[in-house]
Amino acid sequence: MNFIVAQIAGAIALLLSVIGLQQNTGKRFLFFQILINLVYTLQYFFLGATVGLFICIINTIRCVVFYYYKKTQRKNSVIVLLVFITTYLITGVCTAGSFYDIILIAGTLMFTYSLWQSRMKITRAGSLISILTYIIYNITVKAYSALLLDFMDLISISIAIVRYDFLKKG
C-alpha cells in the first residue's frame, strides 16, 4: 500500500512540476517548488527513502525562505545560502548510504545556489542539473512516478531554456 501511495504522490508532483517549470518569474517558480517538495516529501516517506525525505524537507524550507525574499523584494542573504548548504552537507554526512545519495545531494547543492541567485537563466540551468540527479536517485529508490515526472521535467525545462534563454529577444 505504501508503494501505491508513493506513486500517487509522485503523479501529483508531476502535474505541479510541469506547470512550475514554465514560470518566468522567480517568485512563481518558487511557489510551485514549495508545493512540489511537500508532495515529494510524502513520496519518499512512503518509499522509505531517507535521504530523499530529508532533502525534500529542507528543500521545502529553503523554498519558503527564498520565496519570502523574492516576495518582499529583498536580496537573498549569503548567510542564508551558507546555512542551507551546510544543512544539506550535514544531512548528507548523516544519512547518505550510497553513491546515488551523494549524487542527489550534489545536485541539490547546485540547485540551491541557482535558486538563491536572481537570474532565471541560471535557475533553469540549475533545474536541469537537479533533474538529472533526481533521475539517478529515483531509479535507485523505485520512485517510478517521480521518474516519469523527471523525464517530463527534463522536456519541460528544455523547452523553457529554449523559450526564455535562446529565443527571447531583447
N, C-alpha and C positions, 0 to 999 in steps of 0.2 A: 504494500500500500504506500509506503514512504517513497518508493521509486516512482510511482504514478503521480503522486502529489508533486514531487520534484519536477517531473517533466511538464506538468500543467503550469507550474510557476515559471518554468523556462519559456513556455509558449506565451505567457502574458508579457514577460520581459521582451520577447521578440517584437511584439507589436509596439511597445513603448520605445524600444531602441531604434527601430526603423524611422519612427516619427522624430525622435530626438536627434538623430544624426543629420537630419535635413534642416535643422535650425541654423539661422545665420547670425544669431547673437549669442554671446557667451552666457547671458542670464537665462535665456530659454533653454539652451543646451544643458546647462547645469540643473535646471528644474527637472528635466527628463532623466538626467543621470541620478538624481536623488531617488526617483521612483524605481528606476531600473535596479539600482543597488539594493533597495529594500526587497524587491522581488527575488533577486539573486541570493540574498541572504537566506531567504526561506528555502530556495532550491538547494543550496549547499548544506543547509542544516539537515534537510530530509535525505540527502545523499551521504551524510556523514563525512563530507569533505571539509576538514577542519581549516586548512589554510584558506580555501576559498571563502568559507564562512567568515573568518576573522577579517580577511582583506575587504570583503564587502561591507562589513560593519564599519570599518574605518573609512572605506570609500563613501559611505552614506554621510558620515560626519564631515568628511572632507568637502563633499559637495555642498552640504548645508552652509559650512563656513565660507566657501568660495562664492556661493550664491549670495550670501549676505553682503560680502564685499562688492560684488557686481551691482546688486540692487541698490546699495547706498552710495554707489559710485566712488567707493574708496579703493585706493590701490592696495592690492594684496601685500601683506607683510612678509618679508623674507623670513622672519621668525616663525610665522605660521607654516610656511613651506618646510622649514627645517624641522619643526615639530612633527609634521606628518611624515617626512622622510625617515626621521628617527623612529617613529612609531611603527612604520612598515618594516624597517630593518630589525627592530626588536621582535616584532611579531614573527618575522621570517626565521630568526635565530631560534625562537622558542617553539615554532610549530612545523617548520619545513622538514619533511622526511624523505624528499626525493629531489632529483634534479628538476623535475617538472614544477614542483612547488617554487623552486628558486627562479625559474623562468617567469612564472606568474608574478612573483614579487618584483622582479626586474622590470617587467612591462608596466606594472602598476606604478613604480617609481617614475618612469618616463612619462606616463600619462598624468601623474600628479603635477609634474613640472609644467606640462603642456596646458593643464587647466589653470594653474597658478598665474601664468603669464597672460597677457591680454590680447594676443593676436590669434584670431580664429584659424588662420592658416597653420600655425604651429599646433593648435588644439586638434585640428583634423589629422595632422601627421602623427601626433601622439595617440590619437584614437586608433589609427591604422596599426601602429606598433602594439598597442594594448590588445586589439582584436586578435592579432596573430598569436600573442602569448596565451590568450584565453582559449583559442582553438586547441593548442597543445595541451593545456591543462584540462579542458573539458573532455577531450578524448580519454585521458587517463582516469578521470573520476566518473566516467559514464554519464555525463550530463548531456544526453543526446539532444534534447530540445534546445538546450543552450548552444550546442554545436551548430544546429540548424540556424539559430539566431546569429551565431558568429559568422557563418558564411553569408547570411543576408546582410549583416552589418558590414562585412567586407565589401560587398557590392554597393551598399548604400554609401559608405564613406568614400569609396572610389568615385561614385557619381558626384558626391558633394565636393570632393577635391577638384575634379574636372570642372564642375559648375562654378565654384567660387574662386578657385585658385588659378585655373588655367584659362577659362573662357570669359571671366568677368573683365570688363573693360573699365579703365579709369584708374 
